[in-house]
Amino acid sequence: MSADALRNADEAAASGGAGQGVADPVLPCPLKLLALEVLVVDEDEHAMPGVVAELRNDAGQALLGKGGSDGVMRFTGLEGAAYQLDLYALDAPLWSISSSEALEPSQRTGAPAQWSAPAVRGGRTATHQVLPGDCMIKLAYRYGLALETLSEHPGNAALKDGYRKYGILQPGDTVHIPDLTQGNAPVEAGMRYRVVCRQEWATLNLRFLDDDEQPRAGVAYLLSLQLADTGVFADRTGTTDENGALCERIPASAVRADLFLGQGAGMEAHEIWIGHVEPVGTVGGVQQRLNSLGYDCAEDEPGVLGAATGAALAAFQEDHGLQPSGELDEETRAAIEQLFDLS
């Protein structure tokens, strides 16, 4: 041990550094203190800057670290021991350690880590009042939760009735927001860990028919998304399948999709607001599905079963072998939902 290192250890002991008093001047040898690095990346292996992590020791103390622009955070001044890692602002099911490697021996550090009490966790009793455009997967993303953590919370059991499939919500619903699940990934000093964060993905399903209700198969399209955050989503291109359908995986933060169908002078532009479909158990939800299926209800106020909606219902019923009463009975509602889910 060098004279400088000894002098630093003596000064730390004299000042009570690292929680040691003068009467107990025993400190870890600075030359034996280690570092621990964490690289946080997304599913596409892009670095995620600014992620906050908490490192805990066996004494229940903690260190906080924050990733730089390269996604790397570094904890220094550690004894050669085992610790626990938690990505503080992310639900535990949303991240995992994918690999690890030993740091170079030269990456030892001199000053002992300054441990403190861990951040207070738990006790969140928040609720969210649903607004137009909200759905379960969007709210999970907004609050840093895995979809299963949010949807399986006991307070949200009533939101999983038969009319709220696929996480569809009704404006005015109340969603209970649980605490983040704390992570406890075992890690060791002297190592570098790669942590992969996954995000929740939704699926955009669209189907296009011609005036004769035949599939518009093999039609080229371009999909562009507007996200609620600063993320970037590269435009997607493709062609509709034999059923006139397309299926694209999109981020949970997607707010709007602009779909350009066809090419040249005949290109069509379709604006789709993500998450704005109401449950089929509401009049508004039925109107949205009828409009999407080509049965125009636009002259009626949303949520009002007026003359235009009655006429659309009667036309739908007649086209699908139902009594054309123009009434919204359960048989008609189920047929609308089934056809909409297939589109």
N, C-alpha and C positions, 0 to 999 in steps of 0.2 A: 504494500500500500504506500503511495507517495506521501511526502510530507504535506502537500497541499490537501490531499484527501483526509489525512488525519486531522489537520487543522480545521477543515470544514466540519468534520464529525464532532470535534470538541466544541466548536462554536454552536452547533445545533443542539448538543446536549446541554450546554450552559444556558441557552435561551429557552429550553423546554421545547425545542422543535420536534415535530412529528409526534406530539403527545407525550414526550418523555420529559420528566422533571429532572432537576439537578441531582436528586438523590438516586435516580435510576438512569444513569447516562448511557445505557447500552442501546446502541442503534445498529441496524444492519450495516455491514460494510458497504460504503457507497460503490465500490468497484463491483460488487456482486448484485447490485440492483438492476433490474431488467425493464425492458419496455414491452408493450403489447400493442399491436396495430390491428385495426379493423378497417377493411375496405368494403364499402356498401355499394352494391350494384343492383340494377333492375333485372328483369327477366331477359332483357336483350344485352346484358353485360355492359350497359352504360353506367358510368359512375353517377352516384346520387349525392350531390353536395348538401351540406347543412343538416344531415340526419344527426339527431342527438341520441347518445347511448349512455347507459349507466353501468358501471362496473362495481360489483359488490364483493366484499371479502367475507371470510367466515365469521368475523366479529360483527357483521351487520352494518358495516360502514360502506360508504359509496364514493365513487369518483364519477363526475360527469365529463363526457367528451363530445365534441361536435366535429363532424366531418368537414374537411376543406373542399375547395373547388374540385379536387381530384377524388372526392368521396372517401378519403382516408382520415381516420382519427387515430391519435397516438396517446396511449397512457404510459407514463414514465414513472421511474422511482419505485418499481414493484419488487417485492421479494419473489423468489422462485417458488410460487405456490399456485394453487388452483383458485379460480374466481368464477363468478357468474356474470353473464352479460345479458343486458336487456336493451332493446331499442325502445327508448322511453316513450315516444309518441306513436308507436305502431302496435296494433294488436298482435299478440304472439303468433297466431296462425298465419300471419302475413309475411313472416320472414324465417329464414333458417340459415345455418352455417353450411356452406357447400364444400369448403376445402380449407386446409390450413398448411402452413409451412413454418419452419424454424427461422427466426431472424438471425442475421449474421452476428457472431459473437461480439463484433465491434460496436453493436448497437446497445451497449450497456449505458446506464445513466447514473448520475452522481447523487442528486438530491432525492430524499425519500418522498414518496407521494403524500399529499396532504389530504387525508381521508376526512370525511364529514358524515353527518347523518344522511341517510337516503332521503330522496324526495318523497313527500307524502303521497301515497297512492290510495285509491279506493274511495268509496263514499259518493260517487257521482250519481245524482238522482235527476239528471236532466231529462226533459221531454222535448219533442219537436212537433210543432203544429204543421201538418202537411199543407204545402202550397202547390198550385198547379205546376206540373213538371217533376214533382218529387216522386221517387219510387224507392223501394228498399235498397236496391244496389247503389243508387246515387247517395243515399243517406249513409250507408256503410262507408263509402269512399270519403264522404265529407268529414266523418267523425273518426277516421283512422281505424275502422273496425273491419274484421272479416264479415262477410255476408252472414255466415252461420251464427256468429256471435250476436248480431243484431236480430236476425229473424227468429232465433231460438230463445230469445229472452222471454221469460214467462209473462212479462207485462205486454208483450206483443202477440200473444196467442190469438186474440180476437181478430187480428189483422190477417189471419190465414184462413178465412172462410172460403167457401166455394167460389165466391165472386171476386176474390183477390188473388187469383193465381199469378204466378211469375213475379210476385212482389209488387203488383199494381196497388196503388193507394188512391184514396179519395181525398180531395182537398177538405181540410177540416179534421181528418183523422189525427189521432195523437200517437206518436211513436215514442216508446221509452228507449233512452240511450244508455246502455250499460257502460260500466268501466271497461277500459282496455284490459285484456288478459295479460298479466305480467309474464315476461319471458325469463327463463332461467337456464340459458345455454351455458354449459360448462366450458371454461377456457383456461389457458395457462399462460403465465408470464413467459416472455421470450419467444412468443409465437405471433404470426400474422394470420388473420382469419379473413376469409372472403364470405360476406353475408349477402345473400340474394333476397331481395324484397319482391314479392309478387303483388300485383294489383288485381282487383276484381274486374272481370270482363263481362260485358253484356253481349248479346247476339242480336243483330239487326236482320230480321227476316222480312223480305218483301216479295210480292208476287204480282206480275203484270199480265193482264188479259186484254185481248182486243175487243172490239165491239160485239163480236159473236161469242164472247166468253171463252175464246181459245187462248192457250198459253202463248205468250210472246217469247218464244225460245230463241236462243242464240243472239240476243240483242246486246250490243256493247254498252257498258256503263262506266261512269267514273264517279267515285264516292269521295266527298270531301266533308270533314267533320269540324265543327266548332266545339272546343273544349271549355269547361268551366274554369280550368286553371291555365298555367302557362305552358303546359305540355304541348308537344308537337305530334301530330298524327299525319303520317304521309298519306297522300291521296291513294286510293285503291282503284284499280281497274279490273274489269273482268267482263264476262258475258253471262246472261241469264241461262239457266239450265233448261232441260226439256220441258219442265213445268212452268217456264216463264219466271222462275224464282231466283233470288240471290240470297246468300247467307254470309254475313260478314261479322267477324268478332270485332267489337269496338270497346274502347275504354269506358269504365263506369262514369267518368267525368264528362262524357259526351253530352252536349246540350242540343245541338242541331246537326242534322245531316242534309247536305245538298247533293242530290243525286241527279246526274246528267245521263239520260237514257237515249241511246242512238247516236248518230254521228251526222255531221254536215248540217244542211238547212233544216232537216227534220228532227234535230236534237230537241229533247224535252227536258225541262228543268223541274225537279220536284223538291220542295222544301219539307223536311220532316222534323218535327220537334220531338226530341227523345223524351219518353217518360210521361207524355201528356195524355195518354189513353186512360180513361177512368174505368173503374170496375164495371163489368157487364151487368151487374145488379142495379145500376143507376140508369135513368133515362138518358143522361148525357153520354154514358158509356155505350149504350145501344146506338144512339145517333152517330157517334164517332165510327162505330163499326159499320153501320149501314152506309155512311158516306164513303168509307174506304172500299166497300164492296160494290159501289156504283149505284146506290139507292139514295137519292139526294134528299137530305133533310135540312138543307142550309137555310130555308126560309123561316124555320122555327127557331125560337130562342134556345140556346143550349140548356138542356134539362127540362124543357117544356114539351110535353107530348101533344103537339098541335096538329093542324091539318096536314102539313107537309110530311111530318113523321108518320102519321097514320097512313098516308098514301104510300110512303116508302115501305112501311111494314106490309101493307096489302100486296104490293108488287113483289116483295121478297117472298111472302107466303105463297103466292100463286106460282112463282118460278120454282119453288122447292117442295111442291106437293102438299102444302098446308092449307087449311081453310083461310081464304083471304078476307079475314075479318077486319084487318087494320088495327087489331088490339094487340097489346104486348103481353101475351101469355107466356108461361114458362116453356112450353114446347117451342115457340118461336124464338124466345131468348136463347135457348140451348142450341138451336140450329144456327142462329147468327154467330154465337160464340164458336161453335165448331168450324164453321166455314171461315171465319176470321182467323182462327188459329192455324188453319191450313194455308192461308194466303201469305 
